[in-house]
Amino acid sequence: YFANIRPDYKWGYFGHTIAYAFNKHDRTDHCVVFFDTQTGQKNVKYVKKLMEIKGAGEYCVLATRTDDPGVYILILCNAIGAPVDSKYINIEPHNLSMTDTHIV
């Protein structure tokens, strides 16, 4: 038998930037790369317990778990991966969506 196995990559596109995440073998956290499609510039950020990436407009949101059970963090990042804002929530983000003005 022959099978192709493809990992379920987390990624999002916003502005002129693609944010994608993958696991490195030597680290337990996710490596999130912010790649500017116009300039080719890459910025790398390491995020623990990453759940989801969504993007819209000029920002993206990273959803992560905390060490406390039932507590999650939404991190709003710009095109170079710098955190702009963050919010702690008590609802697990099973499905996440983002527009230019709202995160649902």
Beta strands, then each sheet from edge to edge (+ up, - down):
strand 1: 10-14
strand 2: 17-23
strand 3: 30-36
strand 4: 42-47
strand 5: 50-56
strand 6: 59-65
strand 7: 72-77
strand 8: 83-89
sheet 1: 1+ 2- 3+ 4-
sheet 2: 5+ 6- 7+ 8-
end
